[in-house]
Amino acid sequence: MSHDHAAPAGRARLAVAFGITAAVLVAEVIGSIVTGSLALLVDAAHMLTDAGGLAIALTAATLSRRPPTSRRTWGFGRAEVLGATAQAAILLAVGVFVLIEAVRRLFAPPEIEGSLLVIFGVVGLLGNVASIAVLASGRKSNLNMRAAFLEVVNDALGSIAVIAAALVIQFTGFQLADALAAILIGALILPRALLLLRDTTNVLLESTPQGLDLDSVRDHILELDHVQSVHDLHVSQIATGLPVLTAHVVVDDSCFHDGHAPKMLDDLQRCVAEHFPVQIEHSTFQLELAGHSEHEHPTHD
């Protein structure tokens, strides 16, 4: 069975956004060299991470479509999470560098050509808006697409900051505007990177999926007829939209003698698949007699 969570349309959007971002990156690098602007150079560096991030996202979206094998039983479903984690880590590093360099420039601002900076800032903004339009409809499909969309949104905000700094420099001669714009861009990068890193790390650590209360799952299972107790209950997430659950469920001994055990299994799987906000379609239950725990390693709730 293939766990496909990256539709062809999503990969096509990523490819288009990558092409746009790469083109704007080249323009901004040229612009930063011509104008000497740190804000534009920072935005170009941000664009570089975005282009790399979109390349990672595109690769992850492609890998995640590969079918499971006997070695990788979930296929490459977690590739999207690894890709988003890599993007978040790169953005975090860039954000820290931006703030350090911008503060340094506050004390030694270089001369910036405001009129040229406006032109390159507008080019960057137009590219960002185009990428936003391409990715907007698929931004909620998985962590990979969410990371890519947030990349270009923050790039657009960065381009607006560059344009604002350029206009201030052109009309007032206030050269510190460039460094202040760079600080603003860095301030936009860091919170987003930390939030994304938190979400992807939670998946990699196999934390309970966001929006699911494990105690509520346990209580609901215990409400089913013939269920005596639940232990070793785990819920984690392989990839976006693919939560998995395992549990040991102690049931009445009679269930194993009157043929009721198969119905118990159906009831348990239906319970976790339909009752909660996070629908768990991949569940594995071990039905046990009350005395079975004597033969197991130490268990936990």
C-alpha positions in Angstrom: 0.0 0.0 0.0 1.4 3.4 -0.9 1.1 6.2 1.6 1.0 9.1 -0.8 0.7 12.5 0.8 2.2 14.7 -1.9 -0.1 15.1 -4.9 1.3 15.7 -8.4 -0.2 19.2 -8.3 1.7 20.0 -5.1 5.0 19.0 -6.7 4.2 21.1 -9.8 3.6 24.1 -7.5 6.9 23.6 -5.8 8.7 23.3 -9.1 7.2 26.6 -10.4 7.9 28.4 -7.1 11.5 27.1 -7.2 12.0 28.5 -10.7 10.6 31.9 -9.7 12.7 32.0 -6.5 15.9 31.1 -8.3 15.4 33.9 -10.8 14.7 36.5 -8.1 17.8 35.2 -6.2 20.1 35.9 -9.2 18.6 39.4 -9.6 19.0 40.2 -5.9 22.6 39.1 -5.7 23.4 41.3 -8.7 21.5 44.1 -7.0 23.3 43.8 -3.6 26.6 43.9 -5.4 25.6 47.0 -7.4 24.0 48.9 -4.5 26.1 47.6 -1.6 22.9 47.1 0.4 23.0 44.7 3.4 19.2 44.5 3.5 19.2 43.4 -0.1 22.1 41.0 0.5 20.3 39.6 3.5 17.1 39.2 1.4 19.2 37.4 -1.3 20.7 35.1 1.4 17.1 34.5 2.6 16.2 33.8 -1.0 19.1 31.3 -1.3 17.8 29.4 1.7 14.3 29.6 0.2 15.6 28.2 -3.1 17.4 25.5 -1.2 14.3 24.9 0.9 12.1 24.6 -2.1 14.6 22.2 -3.7 14.5 20.2 -0.5 10.7 20.3 -0.5 10.5 19.3 -4.1 12.8 16.4 -3.5 10.9 15.3 -0.3 7.6 15.5 -2.2 9.0 13.2 -4.9 10.5 10.8 -2.4 7.4 10.6 -0.3 5.5 9.1 -3.3 7.8 6.0 -3.4 6.0 2.9 -2.3 6.9 1.0 0.9 9.5 -1.8 0.8 10.5 -4.6 3.1 13.3 -2.4 4.4 11.4 0.9 4.6 7.9 -0.2 5.6 6.5 3.4 5.5 8.4 4.2 2.3 9.8 7.7 2.4 6.7 9.2 4.0 8.9 11.0 6.6 10.9 12.7 3.9 8.6 15.7 4.1 9.3 16.1 7.8 13.1 15.8 7.3 12.9 18.4 4.5 11.0 20.8 6.6 13.4 20.3 9.5 16.3 21.1 7.2 14.6 24.3 6.0 13.9 25.4 9.6 17.5 24.8 10.7 18.9 26.8 7.7 16.5 29.7 8.3 17.5 29.7 12.0 21.2 30.1 11.1 20.5 32.8 8.5 18.3 34.7 11.0 21.1 34.7 13.6 23.7 35.9 11.1 21.4 38.6 9.8 20.9 40.1 13.3 24.6 40.0 14.1 25.7 41.6 10.8 22.9 44.2 11.0 23.9 45.3 14.5 27.5 45.6 13.3 26.4 47.9 10.5 24.5 50.1 12.8 27.8 51.4 14.0 29.5 51.5 10.6 26.8 52.1 7.9 28.1 51.9 4.3 26.8 54.3 1.5 23.7 52.8 -0.2 22.3 53.8 -3.6 18.6 54.1 -2.8 17.1 54.4 -6.3 18.7 51.1 -7.5 17.7 49.4 -4.3 14.1 50.3 -4.9 14.2 48.6 -8.3 15.7 45.4 -7.0 13.4 45.4 -4.1 10.4 45.6 -6.4 11.7 42.8 -8.5 12.0 40.6 -5.4 8.5 41.5 -4.2 6.9 40.6 -7.6 8.7 37.3 -7.6 7.5 36.6 -4.0 3.9 37.5 -4.8 4.0 35.1 -7.8 5.3 32.3 -5.6 2.7 33.0 -2.9 0.0 32.7 -5.6 1.4 29.4 -6.8 1.7 27.8 -3.3 -1.3 29.3 -1.5 -3.8 26.6 -2.3 -1.6 23.7 -1.1 -0.1 25.3 2.0 -2.1 23.2 4.4 -1.6 19.8 2.8 1.6 18.9 4.8 4.5 20.3 6.8 6.6 20.4 3.6 4.2 22.6 1.7 3.7 24.7 4.8 7.4 25.3 5.2 7.7 26.3 1.5 4.7 28.7 1.7 6.1 30.4 4.8 9.4 30.8 3.1 8.0 32.9 0.3 5.6 34.9 2.6 8.5 36.0 4.8 10.5 36.7 1.6 7.7 39.0 0.5 7.8 40.8 3.9 11.6 41.1 3.5 11.2 42.6 0.1 8.8 45.2 1.5 11.3 46.1 4.2 14.0 46.5 1.5 11.8 48.8 -0.6 10.9 50.9 2.5 14.6 51.2 3.5 15.5 52.2 -0.1 12.8 54.9 -0.2 14.0 56.3 3.2 17.6 56.4 2.0 16.6 58.0 -1.3 14.5 60.8 0.2 16.2 61.4 3.5 19.7 60.1 3.2 19.3 58.1 6.4 21.7 55.2 5.7 20.9 53.3 8.9 17.6 52.4 7.3 19.3 49.6 5.5 20.6 48.0 8.7 17.3 48.5 10.4 15.5 46.8 7.5 17.9 43.9 7.8 17.1 43.6 11.6 13.4 43.5 10.7 13.9 40.7 8.2 15.9 38.8 10.8 13.2 39.3 13.4 10.7 37.9 10.9 12.8 34.8 10.1 13.7 33.6 13.6 10.2 33.1 15.1 9.0 31.2 12.1 12.0 29.0 12.0 11.7 28.2 15.7 8.0 27.3 15.3 8.5 25.1 12.3 11.5 23.4 14.0 9.3 22.7 17.0 6.6 21.1 14.9 9.0 18.9 12.9 11.0 17.9 15.9 7.7 16.8 17.6 7.1 14.5 14.7 10.6 13.1 14.7 10.4 12.5 18.5 7.2 10.7 17.8 5.2 13.0 20.1 1.4 12.7 20.3 0.0 14.5 17.2 -1.1 18.1 17.8 -4.9 18.3 18.5 -5.1 14.8 20.0 -5.6 14.2 23.7 -4.1 10.8 24.6 -6.0 10.7 27.9 -9.2 11.2 26.0 -8.3 8.3 23.6 -7.7 6.1 26.6 -10.9 7.0 28.3 -12.9 6.4 25.2 -11.4 3.0 24.7 -12.2 2.1 28.3 -15.8 3.0 27.8 -16.2 0.2 25.2 -17.9 -3.0 26.5 -15.7 -5.8 27.7 -12.6 -3.6 28.0 -10.9 -3.9 31.4 -7.8 -1.8 30.9 -5.4 -0.2 28.4 -1.6 -0.1 28.6 1.4 0.7 26.3 -0.8 3.2 24.4 1.3 5.1 21.8 0.2 7.6 19.1 2.7 9.1 16.8 2.9 10.6 13.3 4.8 9.2 10.4 4.0 12.2 8.1 1.3 14.8 7.7 -2.1 13.1 7.7 -0.6 9.7 8.7 -1.0 9.2 12.5 -0.5 5.7 13.9 -1.6 4.1 17.1 -0.6 1.0 19.0 -2.1 -0.3 22.3 -2.4 -3.4 24.4 -6.1 -3.8 25.5 -7.1 -6.2 28.3 -10.6 -7.6 27.6 -12.9 -10.0 29.3 -11.7 -13.6 29.1 -15.1 -14.5 27.6 -14.3 -12.6 24.4 -11.7 -15.3 23.5 -14.2 -18.1 24.1 -17.5 -16.9 22.6 -16.0 -15.5 19.3 -16.4 -11.9 20.4 -12.7 -10.9 20.0 -13.0 -10.0 16.2 -15.9 -7.6 16.9 -13.9 -6.1 19.7 -11.1 -5.3 17.3 -13.5 -3.8 14.8 -15.0 -1.6 17.6 -11.6 -0.4 18.7 -10.4 0.5 15.3 -13.7 2.3 14.5 -13.4 4.2 17.8 -10.0 5.7 17.0 -10.7 6.3 13.3 -14.0 8.2 13.8 -14.4 9.7 17.2 -11.4 12.1 17.5 -10.4 15.3 15.6 -7.3 13.5 14.4 -8.6 10.4 12.6 -6.3 7.4 13.2 -6.8 4.9 10.3 -3.6 3.0 11.0 -4.1 1.3 14.4 -2.7 -1.9 15.9 -4.3 -3.4 19.0 -3.1 -6.4 21.0 -6.1 -8.0 22.8 -5.0 -9.7 26.0 -6.4 -11.8 28.8 -6.2 -10.3 32.3 -3.3 -12.7 33.2 -1.2 -12.0 30.1 0.7 -9.2 31.8 2.6 -11.8 33.9 4.4 -12.9 30.7 5.3 -9.4 29.4 8.1 -7.1 30.1 7.2 -4.2 32.5 4.4 -2.2 30.9 3.4 1.4 31.2 0.1 3.4 31.0 
